[in-house]
Amino acid sequence: VSTQSTWEAVVSTQSTWEAVVSTQSTWEAVVSTQSTWEAVVSTQSTWGVGLFQTPLQIPRMAVPRFSALLMCRKLVGCSLGVHGAAARTLATSAQRNADRYFTKKHEWVLVDGAKGTVGISQYAADALGDVVYAQLPEPGEALEAGQEIGALESVKAASEVYSPVSGTVTEKNLAVEDGPALINQSPETEGWLYKLDLSAAGEVSELMDTTAYAGFLKDCEDH
């Protein structure tokens, strides 16, 4: 009987030990699970900081000037001249373009009495490529003909914009500032840059009308 009691005690002790081992294993599993979860959380935090919380830094890279780009296009025989989209624009009715004048730097001004609307030509928009930034003059600013008044930047070039006429800015195209791609989509209509009250309407006599500008583009292409 004594031996049997001792044996039962041993069995009871073994059962207790197995329970302890089982408890320890369960605890280790919990710790392991907790460590894994912390690793996941740590990874998630790192992912969030690395990709979503770190401000995207886009360096302002040096880009070629628009004049250099035009020269390159001419040298490789890629000048658009009056072909393609430019030809379609230049082929619009004389009535619509009767009061539109162009500079040799490819800005245009659409004159309506003593008011003018300024933009860049289809040729210039095609040469620039996808415009990503537009700096425009502010309303109330007084401009002189030939004055640098802003800039356009694309994925492949940058170009200063010069006022074709003198006057006081009355409005800038906020739609272009918010979405510069509008310049590429419709440079001679919805993609205008700014409007102004003309202070010297006679200055347009020094600019090219639509027909003269078409000839100017052809000469550029031929030479």
WOZI-V796670 format. One record per backbone hydrogen bond with DSSP energy under -1.0 kcal/mol. CO is the residue of the C=O (numbers start at 1). NH is the residue of the N-H. If there is no record, write none. Layout:
BEGIN
CO_NH, CO_NH
END
This chain:
BEGIN
1_5, 2_6, 3_7, 4_8, 5_9, 6_10, 7_11, 8_12, 9_13, 10_14, 11_15, 12_16, 13_17, 14_18, 15_19, 16_20, 17_21, 18_22, 19_23, 20_24, 21_25, 22_26, 23_27, 24_28, 25_29, 26_30, 27_31, 28_32, 29_33, 30_34, 31_35, 32_36, 33_37, 34_38, 35_39, 36_40, 37_41, 38_42, 39_43, 40_44, 41_45, 42_46, 43_47, 44_48, 45_49, 46_50, 47_51, 48_52, 48_53, 49_54, 59_61, 64_158, 65_69, 66_70, 67_71, 68_72, 69_73, 70_74, 71_75, 72_76, 73_78, 80_83, 83_86, 84_88, 85_89, 86_90, 87_91, 89_92, 93_97, 97_100, 99_111, 101_109, 102_208, 103_106, 106_121, 107_103, 108_119, 109_101, 110_117, 112_115, 114_198, 115_112, 116_196, 117_110, 118_193, 118_194, 119_108, 121_125, 122_126, 123_127, 124_128, 125_129, 130_155, 133_153, 135_151, 138_141, 141_169, 143_167, 144_147, 147_163, 150_161, 151_135, 152_159, 153_132, 153_133, 157_154, 158_66, 159_152, 161_149, 161_150, 163_146, 166_199, 167_143, 168_197, 169_140, 171_195, 172_174, 173_177, 174_178, 175_179, 179_182, 180_183, 181_185, 182_186, 186_189, 186_191, 189_192, 193_173, 194_118, 195_170, 195_171, 196_116, 197_168, 200_203, 201_204, 202_205, 203_206, 204_207, 208_102, 209_213, 210_214, 211_215, 212_216, 213_217, 214_218, 215_219, 216_220, 217_221, 218_222, 219_223
END
